[in-house]
Amino acid sequence: MRGVPALLMCLLLAVGLVSLSTPSPVSNAQAQPTPTATPADPGPPPAPPEGKRTTPQQIDTGKQWKASNCQTPTNAPATQGVVPLSVTATGICFNAGFTVWTAGERSYALLTGGYQAAFVIVDVTDPAHPVVLTTYMWRDGQGNPTPTQYTYTQDAKHFIQGDRHFVSLNHEAFGNTNGFCGIAIVEVTDPAHPQFITRVNGLNSPAGAWCDVHNTFVEADATGQGAWLYLTADEPDDVRVLDIRNLGNIVEVGKYKEPGSTYIHDITVVNGRVYVSYWEAGLVILDAASLKPGVQPAPLNPSGSIKPTGFRVHHALPTPDGRYVFIQDEITSGLNFQAVRMVDIRDLNAPREVASLGLPFRQAHNLLVENNRVYVGWYESGLQGWDIDTADPAAPKLTLAVEHTLRSTFTGGFHGAWGVAKLPCQVAVFARTCLYMGDIEMGLDIVTLQDPAYATADLNQDGHVNIVDLSHVAARWGMRRGDAGYYAIFDLNGDGVVNVVDLQEVAKQWTG
């Protein structure tokens, strides 16, 4: 290629150009506050936002909660459709459900800790250099940490009210009187100093007692404010709905019980419909408005109409247009088992399975669904994403578009990616889209989408690979993985260092 030597001779020019056009990378760690002490949970009775707080106490996550099964990424297979940015150890080794949000110019992720911790908050404003801000432990009324084996927290949902940010978190004590049950609300307006707001259970509910909660979902009102909290109540195996518009007076307003059911796992609410993952009873779809008045509503789909043979519905999400719904089974696996199914629900009276996905002997977990793509946190197989083609509405096609895992060996069971979340992000000086995975053993895994419409060397995604892209790579010369100024998008061959090989790669893709 005749132009390659000449392009490499432009290195000095490129460095000069980028110094005029590109600000120096700033370590996110330099811009963040030092992780602070964990605020004490006042425990029941609920404390209002302006109430008196007990003295915060420091939690040493590195020593107190680090378990022997923590893992680090292995030499994993090549990725497809994404560029890995960072993996952040949280200090715990059971990173479960998580939620992400943006506040002003900063972005955050909260990962729950199962039995090991209530949650960990990470600043992900710079997705290549996240910073752990705080670890929060559940505490009793005297400010003492509750024994971790008694309270299980594996689900979190972010919501806003006014200019304040909150998360709902589940409690499962499994009947142990030393643990908490129900749901907790924690304010995260200042993510480095989360504030416990209230804890609610339904032991005195006139609609029947409920206590242990496995999953929650917060539905916003028309203005985007967190208004209703849906939860799965373990022992009665039903749905409960709480009005949370006044956090000082949370009221139970709705209930649904599937006749003859034995277990309810999860709930999602999209465009006024409630999708209830009712395990062996299948998927039940309800009208959100009919569920809130406190009278058991009739499902929108016939009983058992979305219940594939041998399938336990663990999680469900519709496409945003409501024409299809994806359901997922986390328990079953096998050579040909299809753990994710796509169901046509344009006619709710006659739902019909139209497509399916499976990985041999690999168990799947939570979903993220868009108009044209479905993502799955596929446990040890990591992030998996398929493009959705509905040109023929009766026979949609699913094509693998995204693949990323932190493991090169597989042991089976519940390890690896819990689920997938998505936010706009800033990678160095470029606006991109990031995907976030909570890896059970390894922590927070962040990647950025690589649009196939652009060459990997087209860093500013203007449709051309030229001196501008070359100058950006040259400006990071010598940066290595782990350096504050290292970003994987400039390390085009992925060997962990930005050098002449990456400049050569720009030259190979050169369009002028």
Secondary structure, DSSP 8 states (H G I E B T S, - for coil): -THHHHHHTTHHHHHHHHHHHS-----HHHHS-----B-----SS---TTS-----B---HHHHS--TT-----S----BSEEEEEEE--S-S----EEEEEETTEEEEEEEEBTTEEEEEEE-SSTTS-EEEEEE--B-TTS-B--GGG-BB--EEEEEETTEEEEEEEEB-TT-TTS--EEEEEE-SSTTS-EEEEEE-BTT-TT--B--EEEEEEEE-TTS-EEEEEEEETTTTEEEEEE-SSTTS-EEEEEE--TT-----EEEEETTEEEEE-BTT-EEEEEHHHHTTSS----SS-TTSS--TT--B-EEEE-TTSSEEEEE-SS---SS---EEEEE-SSTTS-EEEEEE--TT-----EEE-SSEEEEE-BTT-EEEEEEE-SSTTS-EEEEEEEE-S-SS---SS-SB---EEEEEEETTEEEEEEEEEETTTEEEEEEE--TTS-TT-TT-SS--SHHHHHHHHHTTT-BTTSTT--GGG-TT-SSB-SHHHHHHHHHT---
